[in-house]
Amino acid sequence: MPVFLNSSDADFEAGFQHMLSAKREDSADVNDTVAAIIADVRARGDIALCELTARFDRLDLPPEGLRVTAAEMDAEIAKVSPEDRAALELAAERIRAYHERQMPQDHSWTDDTGATLGWRWSAVSAAGLYVPGGQAAYPSSVLMNAIPARVAGVERLVICVPMPGGVVNPLVLLAARLSGVDEIYRIGGAQAIAAMAYGTDTIAPVDKITGPGNAYVAAAKRQVFGRVGIDMIAGPSEVLVIADGDQNPDWLAWDLLAQAEHDADAQSILITTDPAMARATADAVERIIPTLDRAAIAGASWRDYGTVITVRDLDEAAALSDRIAPEHLELVVAEPEALAAKCRHAGAIFLGAHTPEAVGDYVSGPNHVLPTARSARFSSGLSVMDFVKRTTMARLTPGSLASIGPAAVRLAASEGLQAHGASVQARLGTLNERMPE
């Protein structure tokens, strides 16, 4: 059974703090194992990748078999039904249109000293995208990672997706083609992250790695950060649904279970102002779980991490939401925009009863790669900005250097950096020589 909390109860704060601090992922320390895998891939390259793929994915491959060929892609993509293709194409179109609006603009100006200042944006040269392929393969994750990268102008896009037993999801390959992916490799886990970060004879290294994965993938991304950039360290998925008393409890139940079926470590939370709605929604969840194909996973998630909170009013709900800083926040209330204005910390907000989070996983347009484990307090979901970098620009005239240079000389002296000051002073001296008496 889920945890039931009421903000009016004397022990509410203790129960709420326990929920916030609960660890929802495997507590086993995987860092040493991951470090060994990374070292092995760095030392032995393709041979290590082949051995690790055979061990973990039951797939024996020669080095030349690591990459999915164009002919293989064609054969698998041909298996996709017209209906599935149309749905994926719609999703790709909407995701691309949304992310095109995120592209930042170059800017420059001349200040009152005559100095020209500004910045320019440029894409990373190569990005590696990790696509989970264990409990389920997600073509939507391909779109959400690859399309922003391509919109940003990344020249080379690489995907690593595990294919246990050699089984591939044709929709994953179609999503890669629709997104403009250049290379696809059938490897997963920490070894895939190591290959993209350091390179092998077959796989050239990339500049940034994005995409979710299990604890081993997350640990590998931590360990290669600095060699390459990463997007974030993703944890188990989570949703917070805030509802008033005039909603459909079955709809709310389905929204909660849409997260629970992802992973036994996923978390679904309902906050409502109506005790009757709290009970009706929880009852609906229990009724629906046995009907799900992934009933065991969803049931474990709801049993171990499901939480139902009753509050006095929506202001209190918003305050609790900010403490949770959820990955997904559904505002299923009469005036969702007004409530959203009071919620500062969330990866993505879904407004109103007809905007279930599940539509955001596929076709609404915003990215579904979002900060988890309360990291929405300080970070954002994946976007075009993850694949571009800003370079600042400055050009001084003799007049602008004469205007601001003396302050630089003074500050360099205060920091004991003689050459810094001399670099500026040498130019100021020349300017002074040229200036009339």
N, C-alpha and C positions, 0 to 999 in steps of 0.2 A: 504493500500500500504506500502511496505517496505521503509526504509530510504535510500536515495541515497546521497552518499558523494563523493567528489572529492578532492584529496589531494592538488590540485592546487588552490582551492578556499580559499578566505581570512578567511572564518568562519569555515574551516575544523576542526581545533583543538577543537573548542567549540563543534561541532557536535560529534566528535570522543569521547571526554571526557564524553559527555552525554550518549553515547552508553555504555561506560565502567562502568559508575556509576549506570546505570538503574537497579533497583531491579526486578528480574524476578520470584519471588515467593510470595506466600501469605504473606502479611505484618502483618496479625493478630498475636498478641502475643499468642503463644500456650504454653509458658513455664509453666504457672500456671496450666493449664489443664493437661499437661503431668506430672507435679510434683504430682498432686493429684492422677492420675492413678497409678504412680509408688508406691506411699505410700499405695494405696489400695491393690495392688498386694502383696506388702511386708507384709501387715497386715493380709490379708484374703486369700492369695494364690490362690488355684484352684477355690474357690468359686467366687472370684473377676474375674478371667479369664473367667469363664462361663458366669457371668452376663455381662461383657463387650463385649464378643463375641456375645451374644444375642442382645445387644444394637446396636453395630456397624456393625455386619456382618449378622444379621437376622438369626442366627444359634443357636438353643437351644441344648446345650450339657451337659451331666453330666461330672464330672471330668474324669471318665474312657473313655469318648469319645473324649478327647482332642487329644490323639495320634492316628495317622493313623496306623492301624494294617497291618501286612504282607498280610493277606488275602485281605484286601481292596486294597492294592497296586497291588497285583496280578490281581484282577478283573479289575482295571482301566487300568493297563499297557496292558492287553490283547486287549484293544480297539485301541491301537496304530497301525496304518497301517504299513506294512513292509517298505514302502518308507520313512515314517517319522522316523521310528526306525533306518533305515540305515543312514539317514542324521544326526540324533542325535549321533549315534555311531561314525560317521566320525568326527563330531565336538569334541566329547570327546577324541578321539584318538589324534587329532592334538593339542588340548589344553594340554593334559597330556604330550605329547612329548616336547612341548615348555617349559612347566614349570619344567620338569625334568632337563633341562639344567640350570635352575636358582639356583639349590641347592648349597649353599655355602659349603666350605670345612673347616674342622678343621685344625689347624696349630700350630706348636710349634718349638722352636729353643733355642739354648743355646748361650748366649751372651759372650762377652769377659771377664766378671767377673766370669763366671761359673753359672749364674742364668739361669734357664729354664723358658721360658715365652711362652705364646700362648693363644689360645682361642678354645672353642668348641661350636658347635651349637646343640640345641635341640628344639624339637617342643613343642608348648603349649599342654597341656593335652586334653583340650576340647574346641571346637569352635562352636559358634552359628551363623548360617547363616540366614539372613533375605531375603526372596524372596517376592517381591511385588505381590499382587494378586488383586489389585483394578481395574483400567481401563484395564489392561491386565496382564496375567500371563506369566512369561518369563522362560521357561525351560533353555534357554541359560544362565540366571543368576545363576541357580543352578550349571551348569557346571563350570562357571567362578569363583564361590566362593568355591565350594566343592573340585574340583580337585586339585587346588594348596594346599589346606589344607591337603588333603590325601597324596599328593606327599611329603609334608613337614614332614609327619609322625604323624599328629594329631591322637590321639587314638580314640576320640569320636567326631562325627560330628552330630550336631543337626540342623534341619531346622524348621523355623516357616514360614508358608505361610497362609495368610488369604484365606478363602474359602467362600465368601459371598453367603448366601442362601444354603450352602452346596455343591456348584458346585466346582469341582476340575478339573484341566487340567491334563489329563493322561500323557502328555509329561513331566510335572513337576515331577511326580512320577517316570517316567522312567529315567529322568535325575538324580534324586536322587539315584536311584539304580545303574546306570552306574558310578556314582561318588563315591560310597561307603558310602553313608550317613547312619547313624545308627538309628536316630530317626526323625520322622516328626510330627509336631503338627499343627493343623488347627487353629491357632490364628495369629492375626496380630496387627498392630499399636503399640502404646507405651506400651501396656500391654504385647506384645510378647517380647519386649526388656527388660522390667522389669523382666519377668519370667526367661529369659535366664541369666540375670545379678545376680538376687538374689535367684532364685530357688523357687519351690513350692513343695508340696508333690509329684506331678506327674513329674515335670521337674527339674532335677538336674541342678545347675548352671554351667556356662561355664567360660572359662578364657578370651575369646576374641569373640567379635561380629563384623561381617562384613555384607555388603550388603546394597543396596540403599533402600530408602523408601520415604514417603511423609514428610511434615513438622513436623508431630507428631513423626514419627520415628526418624527423624534427631534430634529433640529436646530431645527425650528420650536417644539417643546415647550420646549426650553431657552430660546429667545429670548422666548417669551411668558410664561415663569414670572415671577411677581411681579405681572403684570397679572391672571393667573389662577393657581390652584393646578394642579399636575400630579401624577400618581401616581408615575412613575419614567421614566427614560430606558432603554427596552428595547433590548437588543442581540440578536444571533442566539441561537437556542435551544440548550440544552445538556443532556446527561444524563450522570450518573456512575452506573454499575452496579458495585456491590461484590458479588462472588459467591465462595462457597467451592467446593470441588471436587465437590460432590454435586448439581450443578444440570444442567438441560437446556441444552446449548449452543445449540440452535435457538431456544429461548425467549429466551435472552440476546441472540442475534443480532437477533431481531425487535425487541426493546426498543431496541437500539442504532440500528437502521434507522428506528424510529418517529420518532426525532429527526432523523436524517440526511435523511429525505425532506422535512422542512420547508423547508430552505434549503441551498444549497451552502456557506454560511458556518456552518451549525450544527455542533456538536461532540458526538461520542459517545465516551465513555471507559469502559473496562472495567478494574477493578482486581480481581485474583483471587489467592488464595493457591496456586493449582494451575497449574503451567506447562502441563500437558496441557489443562486447561480453557481457558487463554488461547489456545492454538493451535486447539483445536476450535471455539471461538466465532468467532475470526477467519476460519477456513475456512468456517464456516456463513454468515457475512456475505457473503463473496465469492461463495458459491454462490447466495445469495438475490437479491443486487442485480440481476442481469440479468432477474429475473422481475417486478420492480416497474414500475408505470406511470410512476413518477418516478425511473427508474433513473439518468438522467443527473445529477439533482440529488443523490440519495442517494450515488451513486458518487463524485461530486466532493467531497462532505462527508467521506466515509470516507477517501478518498485523501489529502485535504489536511489534515484535522484529527482523524481517528480516532486513538485512542491505546489501547494495551493495556499494562497495567502488572502485573507479577508482584511480589508482596510476600511477606515472611516469614510474617506473621500478620495477623489482622484488626485488632489494635491499630494496627499500622502503616498499614493501609488507612484506618482512621478518622482518623489523624493527617494523612495525605495528603488525605483528603476535606476536612478543615477548611481546608487550604491552598488547595484548589480552590474551596471555597464554592459548590458547584454549584447551578444553578437547580433541577434535579430530581435526587434521590438515591434510587436503588433499592438496597435491602439484601436481596439474594437469598441469604440464609444461613439456617442452621438456627435461630438465635436472633436474629431481627432486632431485637427490642425492646432486648436487651442491647447490641447494637452501636449502635442509635440513640442510646442514652444517652451514648455516647462521641462523637457527632457534633454539634457545636454550630452549624455554619454551613451551612445549606442552605435553599433556598426552600421546598421541599416534600420530605417523606420518604415513600417507599413501602415498606411492610414486608412481606417474604416473597415467595415465588415466585409467588403467585397475586394479586399487586397490581402489575400492570404500570403504568408511568407513563401509558400511553395511556388507561387507564380514568379517570385523574385529569383528562385533558383534556376529558372529557365528562360523566361521570355519578356519580363517587364523592361529590362535594359540595364539597370545598375548591376554592378559586379556582385557575385555571390561569395567571393573570397574575402572573408571579413575577420576582424580581430575577435579572438575568443578569450575566455578566462579573465574577464574584466579588463583586458587590454584596450578596449574601446575608450577607456579613460584618457589614453594618450596616443592612440594610433587610429589609422583609417583603413578602410578596405582597399583592395587592389584597384589600381586605376592606371590611366596613361602615365600619371606622374611617377609610377614605379619604374618606368622604362625610359625616362628622360633625366637629364641632369642639367643643371644651370651653371653656365660659365659667366663670371662677371667681366665687364669690360671697362677700361678707363683710358682716356687720353688727355694729357695735360698740355696746355700751351705754355710758352715761356711766361706769360702773364699769370696764368693760374698757378704755376709752380712757384713764382715769386710771392704769390698771395698766401699759399698754404704751406709751402716748403719749410719756412722757419719753425713752424709748430712741430713738423716731423723731426727736424734736427733736435729740437728741445726734448721731445719725448724719447728719441733714441738715446740721448745722453742720460736721461733719467733711468733708463733701463740698462745702461752700461754697454750698449751695443755700438762701438765706435765706427765700424764700417758702415753700419746703417746710416748714421748721421753724416759720415763723410760722403757717401753716395749721393745724398741730397745736396750737401753743402758745396761739393765740387761744381755742381750745376748752378747753384745760386751764385757762387763766386764768379763764374763766367758771365752770368747775366748781369751782375753788378758792374763788371768791367765794361760791358757794352752800354750801360745806361749813362746818359749824359749827366754832367755835374749839375 
